[in-house]
Each structure stands twice: as structure tokens, then as C-alpha cells.
Amino acid sequence: MKRLFKTILKTLLICLLTIFTQIGGLFYFIAELITSKESKNYRLKKVSWFIGLYLFSTFFIVPYIAPLFGREKIIDTDFIESCTSFTKLSNRNYVTPELNISLQNIARTIHKKNKDIKLIYLDANFPFIDGFPLPPHLSHNDGKKIDISFIYENNDGLITNKKPALFGYGIYEDPSPREYNQIEVCKNRGYWQYDFAKYLTFGVSNNQLKLSEKATKDLLLAIVNQKEVGKVFIEPHLKNRLSVQHAKIRFHGCQAVRHDDHIHLQLK
């Protein structure tokens, strides 16, 4: 019974690592195979093998194999970077070459308007296999989608690259009493997951920041003006508040999660 329980736990761990990093489950399984259970400090050796194999593959092997699947790692520059290192560590920073070019173009446009501001991206896609899901997202499975952070300002009114949320998700720009409240509509229809991302903050937030409406409007315009971009998702009240009316801006549907903490964009 004890052996069966351990096997179930290991299987669950492999599944979770696969779900959240795509390749983690494979390397945990390999570490399990190559570590002798009779060796001294078995668990420590197994964990060390797993971490070493995973990190080496993530940074030195996967980037060179991903292009075979039509994906490439997002190129960090002086104009663009990930919100958190977790995105890179979990292989969630891969896109098609076309999207990578579009991101660089958007980033340069933003930089021209705001010299010290970078394009900060959140989750993109895994490096391999179209159709492989990227939890908790519904559609980040073909290299053509990515989430972009809003731009914020501090108490002095200066725009900053800092974000109010730990992973960039979950600190919402709620509708005012006079604005259309899509969040309330969706939750009243039974879509309980609509504001699920608030749990991703783990209670950590930077309350010194607030949305820069001007800079975020510039960002939204730079996105929709990219001809390769096909759709942009943002919450309806923010679309109206920022006064950006464009056919590419759509409502994502109640089955997704709310989009007043980030912008989702995808290619045609």
C-alpha cells in the first residue's frame, strides 16, 4: 500500500510538472530512472538531477529545438522583458517568429513615447506542440497569443516598469459605478472563475501604483495598429475609459477570466 501511495504521488507530480512547465514531468521521470534507490541521499540526488537537467534543458536545449515546432523564445531587449523570472523558468515565454517581431515593434513604439518604459509581457506559450494547453489560459496553445501588462504610475505621477501584482495578474482596475460592469454580469451568470486571477497575487501587491491611463492607451493603440495582430482582449469598461474604439478589440467571453489586469493579444 505504501509503495502504491508513493507511485500515485510521483505520477501526480509528473503530471503537475508537465501541466505547468511542459517539460518538467519528463525530466523528473528521467531523474527517477537514473538515480539508484540504493544510493546514499537518494532523494537529494534525485532532486539535484531533476533541477540540473531541467535548468540546463530550459536554457540551453529547448531554445534550439523550439524553432522546429514554429516557436522561438521572446528576445529580451532594452525595450521588452518578462514580468517575472518564473515565466522564463516555466517555459512560458515562447511565440511564433511573427509574434516576436510584432512584440519588438510594439515595444519600440512605446519606447519612443516613453523613454524609460519597457513592454512587459506575462504568459505567452510553451515551446512545443500546437494544441498543448498552457493552464490556466484557454487559448495560449499555438504560439500566437500573449498577455501584456498595463503601464502604471507611482504616487508622484511618474510612469514605471513596476507592476502592482507579483505575477502581473490579479490586481484589477475595477469599473466605476458609472461604467458598464461586465464582471458582475458574468459572475451573476454563474461563471465563478471570472475573477480567479486574484488568487495569483498570493496577497502581495504594490499599493503605491495606479494605472497610467495615458501610457496604457498608447500601448493599446500600438498593439491594435500592428497589422499582424488580429484580436485584442480587454475588459469593456477599460476599452471605453481609454477611448480606444477599434474592430480588433473584442470581448473575450464569460468563460475566460477578466481582462482588467492585462491585455491579451493574438495574431490573425
Beta strands, then each sheet from edge to edge (+ up, - down):
strand 1: 72-73
strand 2: 80-82
strand 3: 94-95
strand 4: 119-121
strand 5: 145-149
strand 6: 152-153
strand 7: 159-160
strand 8: 210-211
strand 9: 229-233
strand 10: 249-250
strand 11: 262-267
sheet 1: 1+ 3-
sheet 2: 2+ 4+
sheet 3: 5+ 11- 9+ 10+
sheet 4: 7+ 6- 8+
end
